[in-house]
Every structure is written in C-alpha cells, then in structure tokens.
Amino acid sequence: MTRPVQQQRMSSKAWGLLLLLSAVWGASFLSNRVALDEVGVATTVAFRVAGAAVALWLWIALCRLPVPRDAGLVWRFAVMGALNNVIPFTLIVWGQQHVASGLASILNATTAVFTVVVATFAFADERLTPQKSLGVLLGLAGVATAIGPEAITAFDPAAAGQLAILGASLSYAIAATFARTAMRGLRPEVAAAGMLTAAALVMIPAALWTDGVPSLDYRAPTWVALAYLALVASALAYLLYYAVLGLAGAGNLSLVTLLIPPFAIVLGAAVYDETLAPRAWAGFGLLALGLLILDGRIGLPGRKRAAEESA
C-alpha cells in the first residue's frame, strides 16, 4: 500500500522566496491598474510579454544555458504562449478596467480550483477524490459569493470584468495541464522564454492593430508599471517560481495562490483607496478554505486514520 503524500518541510529560504513571489505577483495587479491610466489593454500586455522575453533570453545567454533545436517545440511554445500569457494577461488587464485590484487577485486564485478539474478530465491518474471534490465545491462557492448574483442577473461592465478574470484562471489551468507533458525535459528558463516569445509575436501586432503605434510619452509611473510587469512580474517571477518549486515542492508552492490577494488588496487600498465589499472577503474565506483542502493541509474527518491503516 502507498502512504499518504506528506507536505515537504519549508526552509526559511523557501518561505522567504515564496513570500517574495507572492508580493511580486500581488503588485502586478496594481501595476496593471497604473498602466491602464495611459496605455491600452493590448499594448500593456505586449510590453509585458516582449520585455520579459528579451530579459529571459539575455539571462539564458548570460548563464550559457543550452537551447534545444527541436522544431517541434515551436507549436508547443505557441500553445503555451497563448494559454499562459496572451489569453490570461489580456483578460486580466481588460477585466481590471472594471474590477478592483484586490478582487481581481481573489478571482485569479481560482486557478488552483480549475487546475484540479481540468486535470481530472485530462489525466487518468488524477481522480476527483471526495477531498478534492469538497475543495472544488468550496472554491466555487467562494467565487459565487465574491462576485454576487449580479454577475448573472444584472450583467454590466463590472460583471463582465469579473467573468473575464475567471476566464483567465481557466486558461492558466489548461496551460498547466498542457505543460505537464508538452514542456517535459526543458529547462524552465527556456520554456518560459519560448512561450513569452510566442506570446510577443501575437501581442505586438495585436497591439498595433487595436491601439495603434504607442506614443511613448508616458508619465514616469506608467513606465515604472510597464517595466515592473515585464522585468519583475514576468521574467523574475518565473525564476522565483521555479526556485521555490525546487526548494519546497509543488504542494507548498500552491500556497502562493493564497498569499497573492493580501498583497494586492493592501496595495490597491494604499494607492487607489480601493475597498472590497464584505461578500468579497467572505468569498475569499471560502476559497481559501477550499484551496487548503485541495492542498491536503486540511483533511476530511477520518480520512487520515483510514490512510494510515491502509499503509
């Protein structure tokens, strides 16, 4: 019999990097909001993916990392670039025109819930156990609570923005499932650079088509936001992500989904005086509980004893 999976113990270094990654991604929602004051949706995303791709290729060259020559990687990078960058980045930035940064980060945390559901249909070894089912149901209940019935009954720009961000989370989930096999054997830096390059090849023409040639006479805060999105929230974040994965394992890394919203909420309140409705906080509570159950940190009554007896 197999023993139940145990969470890998977190070192102080792993905790530090995990909190840094959470802060980095939490601040990306504020940066989106700042950039949107002057820059169009597609242009914001184009700056982000193109700048991050250049930064990562420079990193690869500096570290002299091997770059595979397999032509078959092109279509995989294209799919990953679409699912992990083009679609979610565009939906989130568009949604943030109508949704507060904190609420956007809460809705984005549903990525973990959607990933479990998508993986269940994609892989035979990913069963939807009673514990996972409860976690998914609580997560979905948290989403329903956070967005409220108006998202369906009184469809308006705010509701559309919330649904767009949920669509981004679903796209992230599909990307994670696809990457499980498509990116196997690749160094993470190369995989990230490849997908971001593919995304840039889509977003630069899209930005020119929809927003026109950028004037580039942006205010300093806008340039800081754009640089942050590209160099910190994308290029550096990918490096941090895989560093935490190597130090703490996938189970502990999933905690980032719970740690991002507090940073985004505080920054949105400090800079833009954003406030969240009580139902958003209640929804986040349900979602957090669901994610902790999915992660195995909170088990169902009797499940642990049964697992130990079967070991």
LUMVEX-378335 format. One record per residue (C-alpha): residue in one letter; x, y, z. Coordinates in nm, 2 decimals, padded with zeros to 4 digits. Example, Ala and Ser with C-alpha at 12.3 -4.5 7.8 and 13.67 -1.06 7.14 Angstrom:
<doza aa="A" xx="01.23" yy="-00.45" zz="00.78"/>
<doza aa="S" xx="01.37" yy="-00.11" zz="00.71"/>
This chain:
<doza aa="M" xx="00.00" yy="00.00" zz="00.00"/>
<doza aa="T" xx="00.12" yy="00.36" zz="-00.06"/>
<doza aa="R" xx="00.15" yy="00.60" zz="00.21"/>
<doza aa="P" xx="-00.03" yy="00.94" zz="00.20"/>
<doza aa="V" xx="00.17" yy="01.22" zz="00.05"/>
<doza aa="Q" xx="00.33" yy="01.44" zz="00.31"/>
<doza aa="Q" xx="00.40" yy="01.81" zz="00.25"/>
<doza aa="Q" xx="00.77" yy="01.89" zz="00.22"/>
<doza aa="R" xx="00.91" yy="02.09" zz="00.51"/>
<doza aa="M" xx="00.96" yy="02.45" zz="00.42"/>
<doza aa="S" xx="01.30" yy="02.61" zz="00.49"/>
<doza aa="S" xx="01.34" yy="02.98" zz="00.59"/>
<doza aa="K" xx="01.48" yy="03.04" zz="00.24"/>
<doza aa="A" xx="01.19" yy="02.88" zz="00.08"/>
<doza aa="W" xx="00.94" yy="03.08" zz="00.29"/>
<doza aa="G" xx="01.13" yy="03.40" zz="00.20"/>
<doza aa="L" xx="01.12" yy="03.33" zz="-00.17"/>
<doza aa="L" xx="00.76" yy="03.22" zz="-00.16"/>
<doza aa="L" xx="00.66" yy="03.55" zz="00.02"/>
<doza aa="L" xx="00.87" yy="03.75" zz="-00.23"/>
<doza aa="L" xx="00.70" yy="03.57" zz="-00.53"/>
<doza aa="S" xx="00.35" yy="03.64" zz="-00.37"/>
<doza aa="A" xx="00.44" yy="04.01" zz="-00.33"/>
<doza aa="V" xx="00.57" yy="04.03" zz="-00.68"/>
<doza aa="W" xx="00.26" yy="03.88" zz="-00.83"/>
<doza aa="G" xx="00.03" yy="04.07" zz="-00.59"/>
<doza aa="A" xx="00.19" yy="04.40" zz="-00.71"/>
<doza aa="S" xx="00.12" yy="04.31" zz="-01.07"/>
<doza aa="F" xx="-00.25" yy="04.38" zz="-01.03"/>
<doza aa="L" xx="-00.16" yy="04.74" zz="-00.91"/>
<doza aa="S" xx="00.08" yy="04.78" zz="-01.20"/>
<doza aa="N" xx="-00.19" yy="04.68" zz="-01.44"/>
<doza aa="R" xx="-00.41" yy="04.94" zz="-01.29"/>
<doza aa="V" xx="-00.14" yy="05.21" zz="-01.32"/>
<doza aa="A" xx="-00.06" yy="05.12" zz="-01.68"/>
<doza aa="L" xx="-00.42" yy="05.14" zz="-01.78"/>
<doza aa="D" xx="-00.43" yy="05.51" zz="-01.70"/>
<doza aa="E" xx="-00.24" yy="05.58" zz="-02.02"/>
<doza aa="V" xx="-00.19" yy="05.25" zz="-02.21"/>
<doza aa="G" xx="-00.43" yy="05.03" zz="-02.39"/>
<doza aa="V" xx="-00.50" yy="04.67" zz="-02.29"/>
<doza aa="A" xx="-00.32" yy="04.50" zz="-02.58"/>
<doza aa="T" xx="-00.03" yy="04.74" zz="-02.56"/>
<doza aa="T" xx="00.01" yy="04.68" zz="-02.19"/>
<doza aa="V" xx="00.03" yy="04.30" zz="-02.25"/>
<doza aa="A" xx="00.26" yy="04.35" zz="-02.54"/>
<doza aa="F" xx="00.51" yy="04.55" zz="-02.33"/>
<doza aa="R" xx="00.49" yy="04.28" zz="-02.06"/>
<doza aa="V" xx="00.55" yy="03.97" zz="-02.28"/>
<doza aa="A" xx="00.80" yy="04.13" zz="-02.51"/>
<doza aa="G" xx="01.01" yy="04.28" zz="-02.23"/>
<doza aa="A" xx="01.00" yy="03.96" zz="-02.03"/>
<doza aa="A" xx="01.11" yy="03.75" zz="-02.33"/>
<doza aa="V" xx="01.41" yy="03.97" zz="-02.40"/>
<doza aa="A" xx="01.51" yy="03.97" zz="-02.04"/>
<doza aa="L" xx="01.49" yy="03.59" zz="-02.01"/>
<doza aa="W" xx="01.68" yy="03.53" zz="-02.34"/>
<doza aa="L" xx="01.95" yy="03.76" zz="-02.20"/>
<doza aa="W" xx="01.96" yy="03.56" zz="-01.88"/>
<doza aa="I" xx="01.99" yy="03.23" zz="-02.08"/>
<doza aa="A" xx="02.27" yy="03.37" zz="-02.28"/>
<doza aa="L" xx="02.45" yy="03.51" zz="-01.97"/>
<doza aa="C" xx="02.42" yy="03.17" zz="-01.80"/>
<doza aa="R" xx="02.51" yy="02.99" zz="-02.12"/>
<doza aa="L" xx="02.21" yy="02.75" zz="-02.08"/>
<doza aa="P" xx="02.16" yy="02.50" zz="-02.36"/>
<doza aa="V" xx="01.88" yy="02.59" zz="-02.61"/>
<doza aa="P" xx="01.71" yy="02.29" zz="-02.78"/>
<doza aa="R" xx="01.69" yy="02.30" zz="-03.16"/>
<doza aa="D" xx="01.38" yy="02.07" zz="-03.19"/>
<doza aa="A" xx="01.15" yy="02.23" zz="-03.44"/>
<doza aa="G" xx="00.86" yy="02.05" zz="-03.27"/>
<doza aa="L" xx="00.89" yy="02.29" zz="-02.98"/>
<doza aa="V" xx="00.76" yy="02.58" zz="-03.19"/>
<doza aa="W" xx="00.40" yy="02.47" zz="-03.18"/>
<doza aa="R" xx="00.42" yy="02.38" zz="-02.81"/>
<doza aa="F" xx="00.56" yy="02.72" zz="-02.73"/>
<doza aa="A" xx="00.28" yy="02.88" zz="-02.94"/>
<doza aa="V" xx="00.01" yy="02.69" zz="-02.75"/>
<doza aa="M" xx="00.17" yy="02.77" zz="-02.41"/>
<doza aa="G" xx="00.22" yy="03.13" zz="-02.51"/>
<doza aa="A" xx="-00.15" yy="03.16" zz="-02.59"/>
<doza aa="L" xx="-00.28" yy="02.97" zz="-02.29"/>
<doza aa="N" xx="-00.04" yy="03.10" zz="-02.03"/>
<doza aa="N" xx="00.02" yy="03.46" zz="-02.15"/>
<doza aa="V" xx="-00.18" yy="03.60" zz="-02.43"/>
<doza aa="I" xx="-00.53" yy="03.49" zz="-02.32"/>
<doza aa="P" xx="-00.49" yy="03.53" zz="-01.94"/>
<doza aa="F" xx="-00.29" yy="03.85" zz="-01.94"/>
<doza aa="T" xx="-00.53" yy="04.01" zz="-02.18"/>
<doza aa="L" xx="-00.84" yy="03.90" zz="-01.99"/>
<doza aa="I" xx="-00.70" yy="04.02" zz="-01.66"/>
<doza aa="V" xx="-00.59" yy="04.36" zz="-01.78"/>
<doza aa="W" xx="-00.92" yy="04.41" zz="-01.96"/>
<doza aa="G" xx="-01.11" yy="04.30" zz="-01.65"/>
<doza aa="Q" xx="-00.92" yy="04.54" zz="-01.43"/>
<doza aa="Q" xx="-01.07" yy="04.83" zz="-01.62"/>
<doza aa="H" xx="-01.39" yy="04.74" zz="-01.42"/>
<doza aa="V" xx="-01.27" yy="04.54" zz="-01.12"/>
<doza aa="A" xx="-01.06" yy="04.65" zz="-00.82"/>
<doza aa="S" xx="-00.71" yy="04.50" zz="-00.79"/>
<doza aa="G" xx="-00.79" yy="04.31" zz="-00.47"/>
<doza aa="L" xx="-01.10" yy="04.14" zz="-00.61"/>
<doza aa="A" xx="-00.91" yy="04.06" zz="-00.93"/>
<doza aa="S" xx="-00.64" yy="03.88" zz="-00.73"/>
<doza aa="I" xx="-00.91" yy="03.68" zz="-00.54"/>
<doza aa="L" xx="-01.08" yy="03.57" zz="-00.86"/>
<doza aa="N" xx="-00.74" yy="03.48" zz="-01.00"/>
<doza aa="A" xx="-00.68" yy="03.25" zz="-00.71"/>
<doza aa="T" xx="-00.94" yy="03.01" zz="-00.86"/>
<doza aa="T" xx="-00.66" yy="02.89" zz="-01.09"/>
<doza aa="A" xx="-00.58" yy="02.61" zz="-00.85"/>
<doza aa="V" xx="-00.95" yy="02.50" zz="-00.84"/>
<doza aa="F" xx="-00.98" yy="02.50" zz="-01.22"/>
<doza aa="T" xx="-00.65" yy="02.31" zz="-01.25"/>
<doza aa="V" xx="-00.78" yy="02.02" zz="-01.04"/>
<doza aa="V" xx="-01.10" yy="02.00" zz="-01.25"/>
<doza aa="V" xx="-00.91" yy="02.02" zz="-01.59"/>
<doza aa="A" xx="-00.65" yy="01.77" zz="-01.48"/>
<doza aa="T" xx="-00.93" yy="01.52" zz="-01.37"/>
<doza aa="F" xx="-01.05" yy="01.51" zz="-01.73"/>
<doza aa="A" xx="-00.71" yy="01.52" zz="-01.89"/>
<doza aa="F" xx="-00.52" yy="01.25" zz="-01.69"/>
<doza aa="A" xx="-00.62" yy="00.91" zz="-01.58"/>
<doza aa="D" xx="-00.41" yy="00.93" zz="-01.26"/>
<doza aa="E" xx="-00.59" yy="01.25" zz="-01.14"/>
<doza aa="R" xx="-00.90" yy="01.13" zz="-00.97"/>
<doza aa="L" xx="-01.16" yy="01.36" zz="-00.82"/>
<doza aa="T" xx="-01.15" yy="01.22" zz="-00.47"/>
<doza aa="P" xx="-01.40" yy="01.32" zz="-00.20"/>
<doza aa="Q" xx="-01.15" yy="01.56" zz="-00.05"/>
<doza aa="K" xx="-01.08" yy="01.72" zz="-00.39"/>
<doza aa="S" xx="-01.45" yy="01.74" zz="-00.46"/>
<doza aa="L" xx="-01.51" yy="01.93" zz="-00.14"/>
<doza aa="G" xx="-01.23" yy="02.17" zz="-00.21"/>
<doza aa="V" xx="-01.36" yy="02.24" zz="-00.56"/>
<doza aa="L" xx="-01.71" yy="02.30" zz="-00.43"/>
<doza aa="L" xx="-01.59" yy="02.53" zz="-00.16"/>
<doza aa="G" xx="-01.38" yy="02.72" zz="-00.41"/>
<doza aa="L" xx="-01.67" yy="02.76" zz="-00.65"/>
<doza aa="A" xx="-01.89" yy="02.87" zz="-00.36"/>
<doza aa="G" xx="-01.63" yy="03.13" zz="-00.27"/>
<doza aa="V" xx="-01.63" yy="03.26" zz="-00.63"/>
<doza aa="A" xx="-02.01" yy="03.28" zz="-00.63"/>
<doza aa="T" xx="-02.01" yy="03.47" zz="-00.30"/>
<doza aa="A" xx="-01.74" yy="03.71" zz="-00.41"/>
<doza aa="I" xx="-01.89" yy="03.81" zz="-00.74"/>
<doza aa="G" xx="-02.26" yy="03.80" zz="-00.62"/>
<doza aa="P" xx="-02.57" yy="03.72" zz="-00.82"/>
<doza aa="E" xx="-02.55" yy="04.05" zz="-01.02"/>
<doza aa="A" xx="-02.27" yy="03.89" zz="-01.23"/>
<doza aa="I" xx="-02.55" yy="03.69" zz="-01.40"/>
<doza aa="T" xx="-02.88" yy="03.87" zz="-01.33"/>
<doza aa="A" xx="-02.76" yy="04.23" zz="-01.40"/>
<doza aa="F" xx="-02.48" yy="04.18" zz="-01.65"/>
<doza aa="D" xx="-02.28" yy="04.51" zz="-01.65"/>
<doza aa="P" xx="-01.91" yy="04.60" zz="-01.72"/>
<doza aa="A" xx="-01.81" yy="04.51" zz="-01.36"/>
<doza aa="A" xx="-01.97" yy="04.16" zz="-01.40"/>
<doza aa="A" xx="-01.80" yy="04.12" zz="-01.74"/>
<doza aa="G" xx="-01.47" yy="04.21" zz="-01.58"/>
<doza aa="Q" xx="-01.51" yy="03.95" zz="-01.31"/>
<doza aa="L" xx="-01.60" yy="03.68" zz="-01.56"/>
<doza aa="A" xx="-01.31" yy="03.78" zz="-01.78"/>
<doza aa="I" xx="-01.07" yy="03.73" zz="-01.48"/>
<doza aa="L" xx="-01.23" yy="03.39" zz="-01.41"/>
<doza aa="G" xx="-01.17" yy="03.31" zz="-01.78"/>
<doza aa="A" xx="-00.80" yy="03.39" zz="-01.73"/>
<doza aa="S" xx="-00.79" yy="03.15" zz="-01.44"/>
<doza aa="L" xx="-00.94" yy="02.87" zz="-01.65"/>
<doza aa="S" xx="-00.68" yy="02.95" zz="-01.93"/>
<doza aa="Y" xx="-00.40" yy="02.92" zz="-01.67"/>
<doza aa="A" xx="-00.54" yy="02.59" zz="-01.56"/>
<doza aa="I" xx="-00.55" yy="02.45" zz="-01.91"/>
<doza aa="A" xx="-00.19" yy="02.57" zz="-01.96"/>
<doza aa="A" xx="-00.07" yy="02.40" zz="-01.65"/>
<doza aa="T" xx="-00.23" yy="02.07" zz="-01.76"/>
<doza aa="F" xx="-00.08" yy="02.10" zz="-02.11"/>
<doza aa="A" xx="00.26" yy="02.19" zz="-01.98"/>
<doza aa="R" xx="00.28" yy="01.87" zz="-01.78"/>
<doza aa="T" xx="00.37" yy="01.68" zz="-02.09"/>
<doza aa="A" xx="00.45" yy="01.95" zz="-02.35"/>
<doza aa="M" xx="00.73" yy="02.12" zz="-02.15"/>
<doza aa="R" xx="00.88" yy="01.80" zz="-02.01"/>
<doza aa="G" xx="01.25" yy="01.78" zz="-02.03"/>
<doza aa="L" xx="01.30" yy="02.16" zz="-02.09"/>
<doza aa="R" xx="01.49" yy="02.39" zz="-01.86"/>
<doza aa="P" xx="01.23" yy="02.62" zz="-01.70"/>
<doza aa="E" xx="01.40" yy="02.93" zz="-01.81"/>
<doza aa="V" xx="01.40" yy="02.81" zz="-02.18"/>
<doza aa="A" xx="01.04" yy="02.71" zz="-02.16"/>
<doza aa="A" xx="00.94" yy="03.05" zz="-02.01"/>
<doza aa="A" xx="01.14" yy="03.24" zz="-02.27"/>
<doza aa="G" xx="00.99" yy="03.03" zz="-02.55"/>
<doza aa="M" xx="00.63" yy="03.08" zz="-02.45"/>
<doza aa="L" xx="00.68" yy="03.45" zz="-02.39"/>
<doza aa="T" xx="00.84" yy="03.49" zz="-02.73"/>
<doza aa="A" xx="00.55" yy="03.32" zz="-02.89"/>
<doza aa="A" xx="00.31" yy="03.55" zz="-02.70"/>
<doza aa="A" xx="00.51" yy="03.86" zz="-02.81"/>
<doza aa="L" xx="00.47" yy="03.76" zz="-03.17"/>
<doza aa="V" xx="00.10" yy="03.76" zz="-03.12"/>
<doza aa="M" xx="00.06" yy="04.06" zz="-02.89"/>
<doza aa="I" xx="00.28" yy="04.32" zz="-03.07"/>
<doza aa="P" xx="00.07" yy="04.30" zz="-03.40"/>
<doza aa="A" xx="-00.25" yy="04.29" zz="-03.19"/>
<doza aa="A" xx="-00.15" yy="04.60" zz="-03.00"/>
<doza aa="L" xx="-00.06" yy="04.79" zz="-03.32"/>
<doza aa="W" xx="-00.39" yy="04.68" zz="-03.47"/>
<doza aa="T" xx="-00.61" yy="04.78" zz="-03.18"/>
<doza aa="D" xx="-00.42" yy="05.06" zz="-03.01"/>
<doza aa="G" xx="-00.20" yy="05.20" zz="-03.29"/>
<doza aa="V" xx="00.16" yy="05.29" zz="-03.26"/>
<doza aa="P" xx="00.23" yy="05.39" zz="-02.89"/>
<doza aa="S" xx="00.33" yy="05.75" zz="-02.84"/>
<doza aa="L" xx="00.58" yy="05.65" zz="-02.57"/>
<doza aa="D" xx="00.54" yy="05.99" zz="-02.40"/>
<doza aa="Y" xx="00.40" yy="05.82" zz="-02.09"/>
<doza aa="R" xx="00.44" yy="05.96" zz="-01.74"/>
<doza aa="A" xx="00.71" yy="05.81" zz="-01.51"/>
<doza aa="P" xx="00.46" yy="05.60" zz="-01.31"/>
<doza aa="T" xx="00.33" yy="05.44" zz="-01.63"/>
<doza aa="W" xx="00.68" yy="05.34" zz="-01.74"/>
<doza aa="V" xx="00.76" yy="05.20" zz="-01.40"/>
<doza aa="A" xx="00.44" yy="04.99" zz="-01.41"/>
<doza aa="L" xx="00.52" yy="04.86" zz="-01.76"/>
<doza aa="A" xx="00.88" yy="04.78" zz="-01.67"/>
<doza aa="Y" xx="00.77" yy="04.61" zz="-01.35"/>
<doza aa="L" xx="00.52" yy="04.39" zz="-01.54"/>
<doza aa="A" xx="00.79" yy="04.28" zz="-01.78"/>
<doza aa="L" xx="01.10" yy="04.25" zz="-01.58"/>
<doza aa="V" xx="00.97" yy="04.17" zz="-01.23"/>
<doza aa="A" xx="00.62" yy="04.03" zz="-01.25"/>
<doza aa="S" xx="00.71" yy="03.81" zz="-01.55"/>
<doza aa="A" xx="01.09" yy="03.75" zz="-01.61"/>
<doza aa="L" xx="01.20" yy="03.75" zz="-01.24"/>
<doza aa="A" xx="00.87" yy="03.58" zz="-01.13"/>
<doza aa="Y" xx="00.94" yy="03.28" zz="-01.35"/>
<doza aa="L" xx="01.28" yy="03.24" zz="-01.20"/>
<doza aa="L" xx="01.14" yy="03.27" zz="-00.84"/>
<doza aa="Y" xx="00.86" yy="03.03" zz="-00.92"/>
<doza aa="Y" xx="01.09" yy="02.75" zz="-01.03"/>
<doza aa="A" xx="01.33" yy="02.83" zz="-00.74"/>
<doza aa="V" xx="01.05" yy="02.78" zz="-00.49"/>
<doza aa="L" xx="00.94" yy="02.47" zz="-00.67"/>
<doza aa="G" xx="01.28" yy="02.32" zz="-00.64"/>
<doza aa="L" xx="01.32" yy="02.41" zz="-00.27"/>
<doza aa="A" xx="00.97" yy="02.34" zz="-00.14"/>
<doza aa="G" xx="00.78" yy="02.12" zz="-00.39"/>
<doza aa="A" xx="00.46" yy="02.18" zz="-00.58"/>
<doza aa="G" xx="00.24" yy="02.13" zz="-00.27"/>
<doza aa="N" xx="00.40" yy="02.42" zz="-00.08"/>
<doza aa="L" xx="00.43" yy="02.63" zz="-00.39"/>
<doza aa="S" xx="00.05" yy="02.62" zz="-00.43"/>
<doza aa="L" xx="00.03" yy="02.85" zz="-00.12"/>
<doza aa="V" xx="00.12" yy="03.14" zz="-00.34"/>
<doza aa="T" xx="-00.24" yy="03.15" zz="-00.46"/>
<doza aa="L" xx="-00.35" yy="03.23" zz="-00.10"/>
<doza aa="L" xx="-00.07" yy="03.48" zz="-00.04"/>
<doza aa="I" xx="-00.11" yy="03.69" zz="-00.35"/>
<doza aa="P" xx="-00.45" yy="03.85" zz="-00.26"/>
<doza aa="P" xx="-00.34" yy="04.01" zz="00.07"/>
<doza aa="F" xx="-00.06" yy="04.19" zz="-00.11"/>
<doza aa="A" xx="-00.29" yy="04.30" zz="-00.40"/>
<doza aa="I" xx="-00.56" yy="04.42" zz="-00.16"/>
<doza aa="V" xx="-00.32" yy="04.63" zz="00.06"/>
<doza aa="L" xx="-00.15" yy="04.79" zz="-00.25"/>
<doza aa="G" xx="-00.49" yy="04.87" zz="-00.41"/>
<doza aa="A" xx="-00.61" yy="05.03" zz="-00.09"/>
<doza aa="A" xx="-00.29" yy="05.22" zz="-00.03"/>
<doza aa="V" xx="-00.26" yy="05.37" zz="-00.39"/>
<doza aa="Y" xx="-00.62" yy="05.39" zz="-00.52"/>
<doza aa="D" xx="-00.82" yy="05.38" zz="-00.20"/>
<doza aa="E" xx="-00.99" yy="05.06" zz="-00.32"/>
<doza aa="T" xx="-01.22" yy="04.88" zz="-00.08"/>
<doza aa="L" xx="-01.38" yy="04.54" zz="-00.10"/>
<doza aa="A" xx="-01.74" yy="04.46" zz="-00.03"/>
<doza aa="P" xx="-01.80" yy="04.22" zz="00.27"/>
<doza aa="R" xx="-01.91" yy="03.95" zz="00.03"/>
<doza aa="A" xx="-01.56" yy="03.96" zz="-00.14"/>
<doza aa="W" xx="-01.40" yy="03.89" zz="00.19"/>
<doza aa="A" xx="-01.64" yy="03.61" zz="00.27"/>
<doza aa="G" xx="-01.58" yy="03.47" zz="-00.08"/>
<doza aa="F" xx="-01.21" yy="03.48" zz="-00.02"/>
<doza aa="G" xx="-01.25" yy="03.29" zz="00.31"/>
<doza aa="L" xx="-01.45" yy="03.01" zz="00.14"/>
<doza aa="L" xx="-01.20" yy="03.00" zz="-00.15"/>
<doza aa="A" xx="-00.90" yy="02.99" zz="00.09"/>
<doza aa="L" xx="-01.07" yy="02.70" zz="00.28"/>
<doza aa="G" xx="-01.13" yy="02.51" zz="-00.04"/>
<doza aa="L" xx="-00.77" yy="02.56" zz="-00.15"/>
<doza aa="L" xx="-00.63" yy="02.44" zz="00.18"/>
<doza aa="I" xx="-00.85" yy="02.13" zz="00.15"/>
<doza aa="L" xx="-00.74" yy="02.07" zz="-00.21"/>
<doza aa="D" xx="-00.38" yy="02.11" zz="-00.10"/>
<doza aa="G" xx="-00.43" yy="01.85" zz="00.17"/>
<doza aa="R" xx="-00.34" yy="02.08" zz="00.46"/>
<doza aa="I" xx="-00.69" yy="02.04" zz="00.59"/>
<doza aa="G" xx="-00.81" yy="01.68" zz="00.57"/>
<doza aa="L" xx="-01.16" yy="01.53" zz="00.59"/>
<doza aa="P" xx="-01.25" yy="01.37" zz="00.93"/>
<doza aa="G" xx="-01.15" yy="01.01" zz="00.94"/>
<doza aa="R" xx="-00.95" yy="01.02" zz="00.62"/>
<doza aa="K" xx="-00.61" yy="01.04" zz="00.78"/>
<doza aa="R" xx="-00.68" yy="00.74" zz="01.01"/>
<doza aa="A" xx="-00.81" yy="00.54" zz="00.72"/>
<doza aa="A" xx="-00.50" yy="00.63" zz="00.51"/>
<doza aa="E" xx="-00.27" yy="00.52" zz="00.80"/>
<doza aa="E" xx="-00.45" yy="00.19" zz="00.85"/>
<doza aa="S" xx="-00.42" yy="00.11" zz="00.48"/>
<doza aa="A" xx="-00.05" yy="00.20" zz="00.46"/>
